[in-house]
Amino acid sequence: MTWSVIWSSRSVRQLKKLDKKQVRRIRDAVLEITENPFIAVRKLSDSVFFRMRVGDFRIIMDLKQGKMIIFIVEVDHR
């Protein structure tokens, strides 16, 4: 069963500032983890959020396990 991906309005705004090649890399990396997100993410210390690195970018996400939703909170340059 695959997880659904929801992008926050903040993350969409951040992606619009990047060039198309970087956006494609980030999008592809997120779509790759929809089968099992726990193999590629790490939990942020003292937080409910998880992180994943794609090149020089860090993707902050919330994994809602009961509903199988990957909620992308923020995409930011490291």
N, C-alpha and C positions, 0 to 999 in steps of 0.2 A: 504494500500500500504506500502510495507516495504522499508526501507532505505538500500542503498548499503554501504558496509564497505570497505575502502581502507586503507591499512597500509603503512606508509612511510618507506623508507629504514632504517631510524634511529630507528624507533620503532621495526622493525624486528630484527635488530642487538641487541637491548636491550633485546628482548624476547629470543634470542638465548643464552644469558648469564644466564638465569633463569632455574630452574629445571622444568621438565615436568608438575608436579602438579600445580605449580604457573602459568605456561603458559596456562594450561587448564582452570583454574579459571578465568583468565583475558579474554581469548577468549570467554568463555561462558557468562561472564558478558556483553561483547560488543555485542554478538549476541542476548542477551535478550532485548536490547534496540532498535533493528532495527524496531520495530513497532512504537514506539513513544519515541525517545531519550530524550525528554524534561522532562520526569518524573524522570529520574535518574541522570541528569547532572546539574551542576551549572556553571554559567558564571564566568570567571575569571575577577576580577576587572581591569578596564582600559585595556582590551584586547578583541580581537575578538574571542578568544578561550574559550572552555568549559572544565570542568574537571569532572572526575568521580573517586571515590575511590573504589578499590577492595582490601580488606584486608589492607596490608601495602603499597600498590602500588597506584600511582596516574596516571591516563590516561588523557593525554591532547589531545583534539580533536578539529577539526573545523567542524562545521555543515553547510553544503552548502544546505540551505533550498530550493532554486530554483530547484536544481538537485536531492535532497533527497540523499545526500552522507554524510556519516560519515567518515571523514578523520582523522585517528589516527596519530597524530604528534609525540607523545613521550609517553613512558611508563617508569616510574621511581619510585624507592623506596622513600618513604616519609622520 
